[in-house]
């Protein structure tokens, strides 16, 4: 089991990724591009994935349905700047477990780990 963090901002999200992995007790693998993420999901599906903003392939909420089509068993979280109600409306039916703030911190990683642990 592992967590896949799909982000072009690996350095900026290092504290978030470390706290997330430690909180879940799982390794966090990084994919810098959408294509790399899809290859990893097909080869060795993670238990969880986090889709970040800034990917050339599109925004996280637009990519989530495509991700689920590759492997619907992977639990998702997405980086989003939408408010709670807007996020709920935009993500309804996509199977997304939680939103992540636009510039997530170690505390956000720990909070997301609490959500993910419910599904371990």
C-alpha positions as CSV (number, residue, x, y, z in Angstrom):
1,X,0.0,0.0,0.0
2,X,1.1,3.5,-0.8
3,X,0.0,7.1,-1.4
4,X,0.6,8.8,-4.7
5,X,1.0,12.6,-4.7
6,X,0.6,13.9,-8.2
7,X,2.3,17.4,-8.2
8,X,4.7,19.6,-10.2
9,X,5.5,21.2,-6.8
10,X,7.2,18.3,-5.0
11,X,9.7,20.6,-3.2
12,X,7.0,23.0,-2.0
13,X,4.8,20.1,-0.7
14,X,7.5,18.1,1.0
15,X,6.3,18.9,4.6
16,X,2.7,18.0,3.6
17,X,3.8,14.7,1.9
18,X,6.0,13.7,4.9
19,X,3.2,14.4,7.4
20,X,0.7,12.5,5.2
21,X,2.9,9.5,4.9
22,X,3.8,9.4,8.6
23,X,0.2,9.9,9.6
24,X,-0.9,6.9,7.5
25,X,2.2,4.8,8.0
26,X,2.5,4.5,4.2
27,X,5.2,5.5,1.7
28,X,4.4,8.5,-0.5
29,X,5.4,8.2,-4.1
30,X,5.6,11.3,-6.3
31,X,4.5,11.8,-9.9
32,X,5.4,15.1,-11.5
33,X,3.1,14.7,-14.5
34,X,-0.3,13.3,-15.3
35,X,1.3,10.7,-17.7
36,X,3.7,9.6,-15.0
37,X,0.8,9.3,-12.5
38,X,-1.3,7.1,-14.9
39,X,1.7,4.8,-15.5
40,X,2.2,4.4,-11.8
41,X,-1.5,3.7,-11.2
42,X,-1.5,1.0,-13.9
43,X,1.7,-0.6,-12.7
44,X,1.2,-0.5,-8.9
45,X,-2.1,1.1,-7.8
46,X,-1.8,3.1,-4.6
47,X,-4.4,3.0,-1.9
48,X,-4.7,6.8,-2.0
49,X,-3.9,9.6,-4.4
50,X,-3.7,13.4,-4.1
51,X,-4.1,15.4,-7.3
52,X,-2.5,18.8,-7.1
53,X,-3.2,22.0,-9.1
54,X,-0.8,23.1,-11.8
55,X,-0.7,19.9,-13.8
56,X,-0.4,20.6,-17.6
57,X,-3.2,18.0,-18.2
58,X,-5.8,20.1,-16.3
59,X,-7.1,21.0,-12.9
60,X,-7.6,18.3,-10.2
61,X,-11.5,18.3,-10.3
62,X,-11.4,17.8,-14.1
63,X,-8.8,15.0,-13.8
64,X,-10.5,13.1,-11.0
65,X,-13.0,11.3,-13.2
66,X,-10.3,10.3,-15.7
67,X,-8.2,9.0,-12.8
68,X,-11.2,6.9,-11.5
69,X,-11.6,5.5,-15.0
70,X,-8.1,4.1,-14.8
71,X,-8.6,2.6,-11.3
72,X,-11.8,3.2,-9.4
73,X,-10.3,1.5,-6.3
74,X,-7.9,4.4,-5.5
75,X,-9.3,6.8,-3.0
76,X,-8.8,10.4,-4.0
77,X,-8.2,13.8,-2.5
78,X,-7.7,17.0,-4.6
79,X,-6.1,20.3,-4.0
80,X,-8.8,23.0,-4.4
81,X,-9.3,26.6,-3.5
82,X,-13.1,26.3,-3.5
83,X,-15.1,26.9,-0.4
84,X,-16.8,23.9,1.3
85,X,-20.1,24.3,-0.4
86,X,-18.7,25.1,-3.8
87,X,-16.3,22.1,-3.5
88,X,-19.2,19.8,-2.5
89,X,-21.2,20.9,-5.6
90,X,-18.2,20.6,-7.9
91,X,-17.0,17.2,-6.6
92,X,-20.3,15.5,-6.0
93,X,-20.3,12.0,-7.5
94,X,-16.6,12.0,-8.2
95,X,-15.7,9.8,-5.2
96,X,-13.3,12.4,-3.7
97,X,-12.7,11.9,0.0
98,X,-11.4,15.4,0.9
99,X,-10.2,18.7,-0.4
100,X,-6.7,19.9,0.3
101,X,-5.9,23.7,0.6
102,X,-4.0,25.3,-2.2
103,X,-0.7,25.5,-0.3
104,X,-0.9,22.6,2.1
105,X,1.2,22.4,5.2
106,X,2.4,19.6,7.4
107,X,-0.8,20.2,9.5
108,X,-2.9,19.7,6.4
109,X,-1.0,16.4,5.7
110,X,-1.7,15.2,9.2
111,X,-5.4,16.1,8.8
112,X,-5.7,14.3,5.5
113,X,-4.0,11.3,7.0
114,X,-6.8,11.1,9.6
115,X,-9.3,10.9,6.7
116,X,-7.3,8.3,4.8
117,X,-6.8,6.1,7.9
118,X,-10.6,5.6,8.1
119,X,-10.2,3.6,4.8
120,X,-7.2,1.5,5.7
